[in-house]
Amino acid sequence: MISVRIDLYNGYGERLHTDGDLLRIWMTDTSNNANVNGYVTAIGNGSYIGQVMAVWKGKSVIKISIANTKEQIGLVLQYVEKYGLLRNIEATFRSADTNISENTQCSVKPVYGEICNFTEENHGLHWYCGRPRDTQLTCRDWRATTGTNCNSLSPIALKLSRFHKNMILNDLPAIRVIGDDMFVQSDKSPCHKRPKKDTWVEASPSGFYYNSRWRALGCSNRLDHPLSTSYVSCLSGYHVLLIGDSNLRSWFKHIKTMLNMTITTRHLNRKWYTTYEAENVKLNTSLALAVHANPFYGGSTALPKSSIQSVAWQIDRVRTTKNIAIVIHMYLHLARTVSEEYRAHVKEAKRGIDRLLKRAPNAAVFVKGPHAVTAPAFQAPVDYIRQVQEQILHEEFKDIIDKVVFLNQWDMTAGSASVPIHPNKEILCSMVDLFISYLCN
């Protein structure tokens, strides 16, 4: 393990003596397309200790960044606590007979004057939208929701939320690691045989990249080549349900391609669907994608309210004689709201999982954890949010961690200096490959 002491200074060159900033540390070797994530601990008075594991030999560079400043964290949390959401979502009301329509703002908090309480329609998860001003429209005329890029942050606050994060510090001098092997070997036991509870408690790093390949440390995630052979042999006879957001839409497209599946959903809009479905009849394999409950940002295209349902609602509708695999991902859309709302979504999903495992005890359930994001346009303090969300997941799932696999996606992404909201194809493939290695032998 390599340890680095980090002392922070402000823009005037003055030493900082308070903690609260969140830092990242990682090591790279570009010649071998290698990177590994580390972790940073505050030791008081504005100083930190970063630690990164030496998992390959040769010349490497250690990199450090201020992922979230305490000012950015405080600013965003204060705003979200007041308004309920970091970015606005609008409800569309439309009369069935006169075709009169009106849009109003929505939130998990009743902050917009006279409101329509849609919590019941949102499966018990708080959801309030402004009541239409047009007297010819009522709350019963709610038809759709639309995500926006707007909020009420001041220009200065907007700048702080976007740019007081992911500030890479000066590189440390290159180091050379000496060892007998080119890189640390993974545990030889296949991930499929690993106790599920181990995925919830493993130390960081859970793995590393070397020669552009993700190498898990706690088990062997190696798949047969060509990879499509592993996918086919694994997923034949399965119904796979992905519940989440656009990052699982990327999973859907990847699995569909690997299994040469045919889309079976009708009346698709540009991006989102009530459920997006595909199948390969010869393999007896079906695949479905669904989104979680509001708050959900479906982009500029209005989503019918029937398209947005809760995780438990989606799970309860799984009725099949096939093998069942479910992947749940609640992250970036809920990163823009208060933590108690995230907890409510997790509790609701947990109830659905409990019911599923009673009627189908052999169902395979996966929770896809948060991944690193550095995109300036995403204003939420991702590193802080990740800590909060993972803590909530551990607390709410503590009695079923022996039945559910936690897919650690943070270490797979935090070792890269730049990570968009949707990770690149190489990382995407590594994520889905890891899922396959845990699902099948």
C-alpha positions as CSV (number, residue, x, y, z in Angstrom):
1,M,0.0,0.0,0.0
2,I,1.3,3.4,-0.9
3,S,0.5,6.3,1.4
4,V,0.5,10.0,0.5
5,R,0.0,13.0,2.9
6,I,-2.1,15.7,1.3
7,D,-2.2,19.3,2.6
8,L,-4.6,21.7,0.9
9,Y,-4.2,25.5,0.2
10,N,-6.6,28.0,-0.9
11,G,-6.4,30.2,-4.0
12,Y,-4.3,32.8,-2.1
13,G,-1.7,30.2,-1.3
14,E,-2.8,30.0,2.4
15,R,-2.9,26.7,4.2
16,L,-6.3,25.3,4.9
17,H,-7.0,24.2,8.5
18,T,-10.5,22.8,8.2
19,D,-11.7,19.4,6.8
20,G,-14.8,18.7,4.8
21,D,-13.6,18.5,1.3
22,L,-13.8,15.1,-0.4
23,L,-10.7,13.9,-2.3
24,R,-10.0,11.1,-4.7
25,I,-6.7,9.3,-5.2
26,W,-5.8,6.8,-8.0
27,M,-2.8,5.4,-9.8
28,T,-2.3,5.0,-13.5
29,D,0.1,3.4,-16.0
30,T,-0.8,4.6,-19.5
31,S,1.6,2.2,-21.1
32,N,-0.3,-0.8,-19.8
33,N,-3.8,0.9,-19.9
34,A,-3.9,0.3,-16.1
35,N,-5.6,2.2,-13.3
36,V,-6.6,1.5,-9.7
37,N,-8.7,3.5,-7.3
38,G,-7.6,4.4,-3.8
39,Y,-9.2,6.1,-0.8
40,V,-8.6,9.3,1.2
41,T,-9.1,9.8,5.0
42,A,-9.1,13.2,6.8
43,I,-6.7,13.4,9.7
44,G,-7.7,16.9,10.9
45,N,-6.6,20.5,10.4
46,G,-7.1,20.3,6.6
47,S,-4.7,17.4,6.1
48,Y,-5.5,14.0,4.5
49,I,-3.9,10.7,4.0
50,G,-4.4,9.0,0.6
51,Q,-3.8,5.3,0.2
52,V,-3.5,3.4,-3.1
53,M,-2.6,-0.3,-3.5
54,A,0.4,-1.2,-5.7
55,V,-1.3,-3.9,-7.9
56,W,1.2,-3.9,-10.8
57,K,4.9,-3.4,-11.2
58,G,6.6,-0.8,-13.2
59,K,6.4,3.0,-13.6
60,S,3.2,4.6,-12.5
61,V,1.8,8.0,-11.6
62,I,-0.4,8.8,-8.6
63,K,-3.1,11.4,-9.2
64,I,-5.2,13.3,-6.6
65,S,-8.3,15.5,-7.1
66,I,-10.6,17.5,-4.9
67,A,-13.8,15.7,-5.9
68,N,-16.2,17.9,-4.0
69,T,-15.4,21.1,-2.0
70,K,-17.3,21.5,1.3
71,E,-18.7,24.7,-0.2
72,Q,-20.2,22.9,-3.2
73,I,-21.6,20.2,-0.9
74,G,-23.2,22.7,1.5
75,L,-24.6,24.9,-1.3
76,V,-26.3,22.0,-3.1
77,L,-27.7,20.4,0.1
78,Q,-29.1,23.7,1.2
79,Y,-30.8,24.3,-2.1
80,V,-32.2,20.7,-2.3
81,E,-33.5,20.9,1.3
82,K,-35.4,24.1,0.4
83,Y,-36.8,23.0,-3.0
84,G,-36.7,19.2,-2.8
85,L,-35.1,18.8,-6.2
86,L,-31.8,20.2,-7.7
87,R,-33.4,20.3,-11.2
88,N,-37.0,21.0,-12.1
89,I,-39.5,18.5,-13.3
90,E,-42.8,19.6,-14.8
91,A,-46.2,17.9,-14.9
92,T,-48.4,18.2,-17.9
93,F,-52.1,18.5,-17.3
94,R,-54.4,18.0,-20.3
95,S,-58.2,18.0,-20.5
96,A,-59.5,14.9,-22.3
97,D,-62.4,16.7,-23.9
98,T,-61.2,20.3,-24.6
99,N,-57.5,19.5,-25.1
100,I,-56.6,22.4,-22.9
101,S,-53.1,21.8,-21.4
102,E,-50.9,23.4,-18.7
103,N,-47.5,22.6,-17.2
104,T,-46.6,23.1,-13.5
105,Q,-43.5,22.3,-11.4
106,C,-43.2,19.2,-9.2
107,S,-41.1,18.2,-6.2
108,V,-40.9,15.7,-3.4
109,K,-41.8,18.7,-1.2
110,P,-45.1,20.6,-1.4
111,V,-43.3,23.9,-2.1
112,Y,-45.3,25.3,-5.1
113,G,-48.4,26.9,-3.6
114,E,-51.6,25.1,-4.2
115,I,-50.6,21.5,-5.1
116,C,-51.8,18.2,-6.4
117,N,-50.7,15.4,-4.1
118,F,-49.7,12.5,-6.3
119,T,-47.9,10.5,-3.6
120,E,-50.4,7.7,-3.8
121,E,-50.0,7.5,-7.6
122,N,-46.2,7.4,-7.0
123,H,-46.6,4.2,-4.9
124,G,-46.4,6.0,-1.6
125,L,-43.2,8.0,-2.5
126,H,-43.7,11.7,-2.0
127,W,-44.7,13.6,-5.2
128,Y,-46.4,16.9,-5.4
129,C,-47.1,19.1,-8.4
130,G,-48.5,22.6,-8.7
131,R,-52.3,22.7,-9.2
132,P,-53.2,24.1,-12.7
133,R,-54.3,27.7,-12.7
134,D,-56.8,27.1,-15.5
135,T,-60.1,26.2,-13.7
136,Q,-61.0,23.9,-16.5
137,L,-58.2,21.6,-15.5
138,T,-58.0,19.5,-12.3
139,C,-55.5,17.2,-10.6
140,R,-57.2,14.3,-12.4
141,D,-55.9,15.7,-15.7
142,W,-52.3,14.9,-15.0
143,R,-51.0,13.1,-18.1
144,A,-47.1,13.2,-18.2
145,T,-43.9,14.5,-16.7
146,T,-40.9,16.2,-18.3
147,G,-37.4,16.7,-17.0
148,T,-35.8,20.1,-17.4
149,N,-32.3,21.6,-17.1
150,C,-33.6,24.5,-15.1
151,N,-33.4,25.5,-11.4
152,S,-33.4,28.6,-9.3
153,L,-29.7,28.7,-8.4
154,S,-28.0,32.2,-8.7
155,P,-25.3,32.6,-11.3
156,I,-22.6,32.4,-8.6
157,A,-24.2,29.4,-7.0
158,L,-24.5,27.7,-10.4
159,K,-20.8,28.3,-11.1
160,L,-19.9,26.9,-7.6
161,S,-22.0,23.8,-8.1
162,R,-20.4,23.0,-11.5
163,F,-16.8,23.9,-11.1
164,H,-16.0,23.5,-7.3
165,K,-15.4,19.8,-7.9
166,N,-13.1,17.4,-9.7
167,M,-10.1,19.7,-9.5
168,I,-7.0,17.6,-10.2
169,L,-3.9,18.6,-8.2
170,N,-0.4,18.6,-9.5
171,D,0.9,15.2,-10.3
172,L,3.3,13.5,-7.9
173,P,6.6,12.4,-9.2
174,A,6.4,9.1,-11.1
175,I,7.1,6.0,-8.9
176,R,8.4,2.6,-9.8
177,V,6.9,-0.5,-8.2
178,I,9.0,-3.6,-7.8
179,G,7.6,-7.1,-7.7
180,D,7.8,-10.7,-8.9
181,D,4.6,-10.7,-10.9
182,M,3.4,-8.2,-13.5
183,F,0.3,-7.6,-11.5
184,V,-1.6,-9.0,-8.5
185,Q,-3.6,-12.1,-9.3
186,S,-7.3,-12.4,-8.6
187,D,-8.8,-14.9,-6.2
188,K,-9.1,-18.1,-8.3
189,S,-12.6,-18.9,-7.0
190,P,-15.2,-17.8,-9.7
191,C,-17.4,-14.9,-8.7
192,H,-20.5,-17.1,-9.2
193,K,-19.4,-19.1,-6.2
194,R,-18.6,-16.1,-4.0
195,P,-20.8,-15.6,-0.9
196,K,-23.2,-12.7,-1.8
197,K,-22.6,-11.0,1.5
198,D,-18.9,-10.6,0.7
199,T,-19.8,-8.2,-2.1
200,W,-21.3,-5.8,0.5
201,V,-18.3,-5.7,2.8
202,E,-15.2,-5.9,0.6
203,A,-12.5,-3.4,1.0
204,S,-11.4,-0.9,-1.6
205,P,-10.1,-1.5,-4.2
206,S,-12.4,-4.3,-5.3
207,G,-10.3,-4.6,-8.5
208,F,-8.2,-2.8,-11.0
209,Y,-7.7,-2.3,-14.8
210,Y,-4.7,-3.8,-16.5
211,N,-4.4,-4.0,-20.3
212,S,-7.8,-2.5,-20.4
213,R,-9.4,-5.4,-18.6
214,W,-11.1,-5.2,-15.2
215,R,-9.6,-7.7,-12.8
216,A,-11.7,-8.3,-9.7
217,L,-9.6,-9.1,-6.6
218,G,-12.2,-11.0,-4.5
219,C,-13.0,-13.6,-7.2
220,S,-12.3,-14.5,-10.7
221,N,-14.4,-12.6,-13.2
222,R,-12.8,-14.0,-16.3
223,L,-15.2,-15.0,-19.1
224,D,-14.8,-17.3,-22.0
225,H,-14.0,-15.8,-25.4
226,P,-15.6,-14.8,-27.6
227,L,-17.6,-12.9,-24.9
228,S,-20.8,-13.5,-26.8
229,T,-20.4,-17.3,-26.0
230,S,-20.3,-16.5,-22.3
231,Y,-23.4,-14.3,-22.6
232,V,-25.4,-16.9,-24.6
233,S,-24.5,-19.8,-22.3
234,C,-25.3,-17.8,-19.2
235,L,-28.5,-16.0,-20.2
236,S,-30.2,-18.8,-22.1
237,G,-33.5,-19.5,-20.4
238,Y,-33.4,-16.3,-18.4
239,H,-35.8,-13.4,-18.0
240,V,-33.6,-10.4,-17.2
241,L,-35.3,-7.3,-15.8
242,L,-33.3,-4.0,-15.5
243,I,-34.9,-1.3,-13.3
244,G,-33.3,2.1,-13.2
245,D,-32.3,4.8,-15.6
246,S,-30.3,5.5,-18.8
247,N,-27.2,3.8,-17.5
248,L,-29.2,0.5,-17.4
249,R,-30.6,1.4,-20.9
250,S,-26.9,1.1,-22.0
251,W,-26.8,-2.3,-20.3
252,F,-30.0,-3.2,-22.2
253,K,-28.5,-2.3,-25.6
254,H,-25.3,-4.2,-24.8
255,I,-27.0,-7.4,-23.7
256,K,-29.5,-7.2,-26.7
257,T,-26.5,-6.9,-29.1
258,M,-24.6,-9.8,-27.5
259,L,-27.6,-12.1,-27.6
260,N,-28.8,-10.9,-31.0
261,M,-32.2,-10.2,-29.6
262,T,-35.3,-8.6,-31.3
263,I,-37.1,-5.6,-29.9
264,T,-40.8,-6.6,-29.1
265,T,-42.1,-3.3,-27.6
266,R,-44.5,-1.3,-29.8
267,H,-45.0,2.4,-30.0
268,L,-41.6,3.5,-28.8
269,N,-40.8,7.1,-28.2
270,R,-37.3,8.5,-28.7
271,K,-35.8,7.4,-25.4
272,W,-38.1,5.9,-22.9
273,Y,-40.9,3.4,-22.7
274,T,-43.4,1.9,-20.3
275,T,-41.2,-1.2,-20.5
276,Y,-38.6,-1.7,-23.2
277,E,-38.5,-5.4,-24.2
278,A,-36.5,-7.8,-26.3
279,E,-36.3,-11.5,-26.8
280,N,-34.4,-14.3,-28.4
281,V,-36.9,-17.1,-29.0
282,K,-34.3,-19.7,-29.8
283,L,-32.5,-19.1,-26.5
284,N,-35.7,-18.7,-24.6
285,T,-34.3,-15.4,-23.3
286,S,-36.3,-12.2,-22.6
287,L,-35.0,-8.8,-21.5
288,A,-36.9,-5.8,-20.1
289,L,-36.0,-2.3,-19.1
290,A,-38.1,-0.2,-16.8
291,V,-37.6,3.1,-14.9
292,H,-38.0,3.8,-11.2
293,A,-40.6,6.1,-9.7
294,N,-40.5,9.9,-9.6
295,P,-38.4,11.9,-9.4
296,F,-37.3,10.7,-12.8
297,Y,-35.8,13.0,-15.5
298,G,-36.9,11.6,-18.9
299,G,-35.4,14.4,-20.9
300,S,-37.3,17.0,-23.0
301,T,-39.8,14.3,-24.2
302,A,-42.8,14.1,-21.9
303,L,-43.2,10.7,-20.4
304,P,-46.7,9.4,-19.8
305,K,-47.3,9.0,-16.1
306,S,-48.0,5.3,-16.7
307,S,-44.4,4.9,-17.8
308,I,-43.0,5.8,-14.4
309,Q,-43.6,3.2,-11.8
310,S,-41.8,2.1,-8.6
311,V,-39.2,-0.6,-8.4
312,A,-41.4,-2.9,-6.2
313,W,-44.3,-2.4,-8.7
314,Q,-42.1,-3.6,-11.5
315,I,-40.8,-6.6,-9.5
316,D,-44.3,-7.6,-8.4
317,R,-45.3,-8.0,-12.1
318,V,-42.5,-10.6,-12.8
319,R,-44.4,-13.8,-13.5
320,T,-42.5,-16.2,-15.5
321,T,-41.4,-19.9,-15.6
322,K,-37.9,-18.8,-16.7
323,N,-34.9,-18.2,-14.5
324,I,-35.1,-14.7,-13.1
325,A,-32.3,-12.1,-12.9
326,I,-33.1,-8.5,-11.7
327,V,-30.7,-5.6,-11.7
328,I,-31.7,-2.5,-9.7
329,H,-30.0,0.9,-10.1
330,M,-31.3,4.0,-8.3
331,Y,-28.6,6.7,-8.4
332,L,-28.2,9.9,-10.5
333,H,-31.9,10.8,-10.8
334,L,-32.3,10.5,-7.0
335,A,-28.9,12.2,-6.4
336,R,-30.8,15.4,-7.1
337,T,-33.2,15.1,-4.1
338,V,-32.9,14.8,-0.4
339,S,-31.5,11.7,1.2
340,E,-34.7,10.7,3.1
341,E,-36.4,10.4,-0.3
342,Y,-33.7,8.1,-1.5
343,R,-34.1,6.0,1.6
344,A,-37.9,5.8,1.0
345,H,-37.2,4.5,-2.6
346,V,-34.8,1.9,-1.2
347,K,-37.2,0.7,1.5
348,E,-39.9,0.4,-1.2
349,A,-37.6,-1.6,-3.5
350,K,-36.6,-3.9,-0.6
351,R,-40.2,-4.8,0.1
352,G,-40.6,-5.8,-3.6
353,I,-37.4,-7.9,-3.3
354,D,-38.7,-9.6,-0.2
355,R,-41.9,-10.6,-2.0
356,L,-40.0,-11.8,-5.0
357,L,-37.7,-14.1,-3.0
358,K,-40.7,-15.6,-1.2
359,R,-42.4,-16.7,-4.5
360,A,-39.2,-17.3,-6.4
361,P,-36.4,-18.1,-3.9
362,N,-33.9,-18.9,-6.6
363,A,-34.2,-15.5,-8.3
364,A,-30.9,-13.6,-8.8
365,V,-31.1,-10.0,-7.5
366,F,-28.3,-7.4,-8.1
367,V,-28.0,-3.9,-6.8
368,K,-25.8,-1.8,-9.2
369,G,-23.9,0.7,-7.0
370,P,-23.0,4.3,-7.8
371,H,-20.3,5.1,-10.4
372,A,-18.0,8.0,-10.5
373,V,-19.0,11.1,-12.6
374,T,-16.9,14.1,-13.4
375,A,-19.2,15.9,-16.0
376,P,-19.4,19.6,-15.1
377,A,-23.1,19.7,-16.2
378,F,-24.0,17.3,-13.4
379,Q,-24.3,19.6,-10.4
380,A,-24.8,17.2,-7.6
381,P,-21.7,16.4,-5.4
382,V,-21.4,12.9,-6.6
383,D,-18.7,11.7,-4.2
384,Y,-20.7,12.9,-1.2
385,I,-23.9,11.4,-2.7
386,R,-22.2,8.1,-3.3
387,Q,-21.3,7.9,0.4
388,V,-24.8,8.7,1.6
389,Q,-26.5,6.3,-0.9
390,E,-24.2,3.4,-0.2
391,Q,-24.7,3.9,3.6
392,I,-28.5,3.8,3.1
393,L,-28.3,0.7,0.9
394,H,-26.2,-1.1,3.5
395,E,-28.6,-0.2,6.3
396,E,-31.8,-1.1,4.5
397,F,-30.5,-4.3,2.9
398,K,-28.6,-5.6,6.0
399,D,-30.9,-8.6,6.5
400,I,-30.8,-9.8,2.9
401,I,-27.1,-9.3,2.0
402,D,-26.7,-13.0,1.8
403,K,-29.4,-13.1,-1.0
404,V,-28.5,-10.0,-3.1
405,V,-25.3,-9.2,-4.9
406,F,-23.9,-5.7,-4.6
407,L,-22.1,-4.7,-7.8
408,N,-19.3,-2.2,-6.9
409,Q,-19.1,0.2,-9.8
410,W,-17.2,3.0,-8.0
411,D,-13.8,1.3,-8.1
412,M,-14.4,0.5,-11.8
413,T,-14.8,4.2,-12.6
414,A,-13.0,6.4,-10.0
415,G,-9.6,5.4,-11.3
416,S,-10.3,7.4,-14.5
417,A,-9.7,11.1,-14.5
418,S,-12.8,11.8,-16.7
419,V,-16.0,9.9,-16.4
420,P,-19.2,11.1,-18.2
421,I,-22.7,10.4,-16.9
422,H,-22.8,7.4,-19.1
423,P,-19.4,5.6,-18.9
424,N,-17.6,4.8,-22.1
425,K,-18.0,1.5,-23.9
426,E,-14.9,-0.1,-22.3
427,I,-16.2,0.5,-18.8
428,L,-19.8,-0.4,-19.8
429,C,-18.7,-3.8,-21.1
430,S,-16.7,-4.4,-17.9
431,M,-19.7,-3.6,-15.8
432,V,-22.0,-6.0,-17.6
433,D,-19.3,-8.7,-17.8
434,L,-19.0,-8.5,-14.0
435,F,-22.7,-9.0,-13.7
436,I,-22.5,-12.1,-16.0
437,S,-19.6,-13.5,-13.9
438,Y,-21.7,-13.3,-10.7
439,L,-24.8,-14.7,-12.3
440,C,-23.3,-17.8,-14.0
441,N,-20.5,-20.2,-13.6
